[in-house]
């Protein structure tokens, strides 16, 4: 199988299996009632489908979502062009601890190096974040995107995709609010100064796909993730019913949606952020594009007051999203001696 750096090798219990179970039953939801003016019954059925998917899986796929296939094709092509560039060219826009947006090839998940290269860019440019994770440090900083001058189509495709995909994000956010019995726009205000970002993922062929992972097991810390994956596939989801790792089979033109930690806290555990990971392939390269839909840095995340009462008290203490995200980002650049910050640390 060839040699790989020990930094990439997963602990025995976290290595992928050769015979993944394919997820024929991850919910596939048709959003056309939203796109076409439909009657109240169709919309109510759609809201119920979204609620069931969030509660039982934490993951689902959507079709007829309103994102143009042209926009997706453009960003996929630009992504392939970018990652095909020589390493020294890509490193001209490297991200680091000073600016978290740009190219990176040594990311760690759960303190094990991922078999991938990434390019991150922010949706709202610039994006404001706290400078440090320390609670008493009030200093803020503006972070800007970095673009290669000799690949202008990358910036054009990325900015166009950001415009379209965030519209889908708000549609899904409203459906989730309705499914929780809230008014449609209940969650929208948290995203006025959003800290959302988009990542281009490149997973090269790996000589030891049984020892490594493209992305190690993790839960997403934000509100929602909207993922475009290519036809190679590799995303695995930990099924709630039995803890088995399930391979999400690519569906043409679909986006894969997963609930993040923030919605788990807002819903007071009614909806759960689910562990997932990405396998790599010994023969094929793989590309994917996740959109991480995240609120303003100053958002105070806690169970929504409409969803707590004497029978169902709050299960989490509140926390500041910007500080939480800044703390989590530290582990991308260095191997930490402690477990990275999780919402479980705020559980009452």
N, C-alpha and C positions, 0 to 999 in steps of 0.2 A: 504493500500500500504506500510505500515511501515514508519519508521522515517529515514530521511536523514539529515545530517548536513546542516544548512542553507547556508554554504559557497558554496554548490553545486547547489543551487536553482537558476534557470534562471529567469530573469525578465519576467513578463507575456507575453510581445510581442515576446520574443525569445524562448518560450517553444515549443517543437516539437508537431506536430499534430498527432493524432492517425491514421488518414487515409492519409498516404503519397501518393503522386502521383508517380507511378513508371515510370522511364525514359526509355521507349522502344525506344526513338528516339535520345538518346545521340549517336553521331556517333561511329560506330564500324568499324575500319579501318584495312584492311588486309595488313601487311607489307611484304608479300611474294615477291613482285617485287624487294625488296631490298635484300632479302636473296638469291633468285635465280636470276641469271643474266637475267634480263628481257629487253625487247626492250624499246626504248625511249618513245613510246606512253604510255606504262604501268607506267613508272616512272613519266611521266608528269601528268597522272591521279592521281597517289598517292600524288604528291606534291599539286595538286589542292584540293584533299580531306583534306589534313592536313591544308592547308590555310583556307578552308571553316570552318572546325571544330574550329580552333583557333579564327576565326573572329566571328562566330555565337554562339559558346558555351563557348569557353575557356577551355572545357573539351572534351576528347574523350577516347575511349578504343582501344587497339591494340591487334591483334592476329597474329600468325605466326611471332613473334618478335625476335626469335633467342635465347631467354633465356631458358636454359634447364629446363624441368619440375623437373629433379632430384635436381638441385640446389635450386629450390623453395621449393620442399618438405623437403629438409634437413633443410633449415632455418626456415620453419614453425614448424617442429617438435622440433628443438632446442629451438625456442621461447617458445613453450608450456612447455617444460621441465624447462626452466628458470623461467617462471612466476609461475609455480607450486611449486617452492621452498619456504621454510619458509621465512617470511619477513626479519628476522634477517640475513639470508644468502644472500638475494638479496641486502641488505643494505651494505654489504661488498664492493660493487662496486657502491656506491651512487655517483651521480653527484651533484655538488654544484656550488656556484658562482666562485670558484677557477678553477674547471675543469668541463666544460659543457657536458662531455661525461660519460655515465654510467646510473645507475638505478635512477628512480625518480617517486614519487607517488603523489606529491602535485602541479602539474602544473596548472597554471591559463591561461585562454584565455579570453580576454576582462574583466579581473579582476573578473572572476567567476571561481571557481575550476572545473576542468574537472574530470569526472568519469572514470578514467583510471590509469594504470601504464605504464611506458615507459622504454625502454632501448635504449640509443643513442650511436652510434659509428661513428667515422670518417672514410671516405674512404681513405684519404691520411694521413697515420699515421707516424709522427705527423702532425697536421694541425696548421698553424700559423694564429693568430688573434691579433688584437689590445687588449691591456690590458684593456683599458677603452673606453667609448664612447665619451670622451671629445676631441674636435677637435685638441687641442694643445698638447695632450699627444701622443708622437710618439712611446712609448714603445710597443714592440711586445712580444708575448709569444707562446711557443709551447705547444699544448695540445695533450695528448696521450690517447689511448683507455685503458679501464680497463676491465679485464677478470677474471672470476672465475676459479681458478685452478682445482676445482673439477667438472667442466663441460667443458672439453676441446672441446667437439663437438660444443659448441656454437661459440667459436672463429673460428673454422674451417669452419663452415657453413656460418658465417657472412662474413668472408673474401672472400670465394668463391663466394657468392652472389654479393658482392661489385664488384668483377672483371667482372662478367657477366652483371650486371645491368647498369654499367657505359658505357659499349659498346653500349647498347640500347640508353642510354642518348645521346651519340654523334651522333648516326644515326638520332634520332629525331631532334636534334639541326641542323643538316645539312638539313633535310627536311624543317624545319621551315625557315632557311636562304633562301633556294631556293624559298619557297612560298612568301617570301618578296621581291623577285627579286634580291637577293644578291648572291654572289658566294657561293658555297657549304660550304667552310671551313671558312667563314667570322667570325663566332662566336667562333670557336674552341680555338683560342689563349687565350681567357679570362680564360680558364679552365686549363692552364698549371700548376698552383699551386692551384688546386681547393680546395674549403672549403666544399665540398659536405659531407653530412652525411646521415646515414640510421637510421631509428627508428623502433624498435619493439614495437607495441602498444598492450596492453591487456585491454579489456573493460570487467570487471566482470559483472555478472547479477546485475541489479539495482532494488531496491524495489519501486522506483518512477520514471520510465522512462518518465513520462509525465511532470516532473518538472526539469529534469537534461539533460545534454548532455555529451557524451563521449569527444567530443571536441566542444567548442563553435564556433560560426560563426567567420570566419577569412579568410584572403587571404594569400597566401604563398609569403614570401618576396623575395625568390630566383628566379632562372631562370625557372626551370621546376621541376615538381614533378611527379614521377612514382610510382604508388601505386599498391601493391598486396593486395586484400582483400579476406577474406574467404567467404564461402557460406552463412554465416549468414546475411551479408550485414548491412548497417547502414549509409553509406555515402550519404549525401544529398547535392545537388548543387542548387544554386539560379539561376533559369533560366533567361537568359538575356531578353527574349521577354516579360515576364510579372512579373518577380520578385517572382514567386512561387518556393517553396522548392520542389525539385524533388529527389526522392530516386533512386540511381543508382543501378539497379539490377545486382547482380554478374553474370559475364560471365565466364564459366570455362576456366582457363589457360590464361585469358586476363590480361593486365595491364591497369590501368586507368591513363591517363595523364592529367595534367593541367598546363596551362600557369601561370607562376609566375609574380610578380611585375617587375622583371628586364626585362623580354621580353616585358611587357607592355610599359616600358619606352623606351627600344631599338627600338620598333616598332612605337613609338610616338602615342600610343593609337590605332593603327590599330588592335592589339590583346590585349585583356583585361584579367587581373587576376580576377577570379570570386570567390565570397564568397562561402564558403562551411562549412559543419559541420558534426558531426557524432552523430547519435542517439544511445541510449543504449537499452538493452532488459531485460525484467524482468525475463526471464527464461534461456536464453542462454548467454554464454560468447562469445566474439568476438575477433578475432585477425586481425591485418593488418600490413603491412610493407611498409611504404613510403620511397622512395629515393629522397632526396632533392638535386638536381643538381645545385651547386652554384659555382661561379667563385672565382678567387684568392682574398684575402683580400684587395689587393691594387687596385682592379678594380675600375675605375671611371665610374659610370653608368650614361649615358645620351643618348638622342635620337641619333641614328646612322646617321652620316652625309649624307649618301646616300639617306636617307628617309626624309630629310627636305629641303625645298626650300622656295621661297617667298610665294607660294600658301599654303604650309603646314609648317609653322614655328614650331620650337621646342616648345613642351608643358611642358617640365620639365627642371629645373636647374639640373646640375650634382651633384652627391653625391658619397661618398666613401662607397663601399659595406661593408668593414670590420667594419667601424664605425657604419653603419646602423644596421648590424647584432648584434653587441655588445650592442647597445642601445635596440634593440628588446628583446634580451635574458634576460635583467634585469627583465622584467615583469613575467618571468617564476618562479622567486623566491620570489617575493614580490608583494603585491597589490599596484599599483601605484596610485598617486593622479591625474594623468593627462592621457589623451589618449595616448596610445603607438604610437611610431613613425610610420608614414605611408608615402607612396610615394606621397600622396596628399599634404603633407607638402612641397614638392618640385615643385608643379605645378606652372607654370608661369601664 
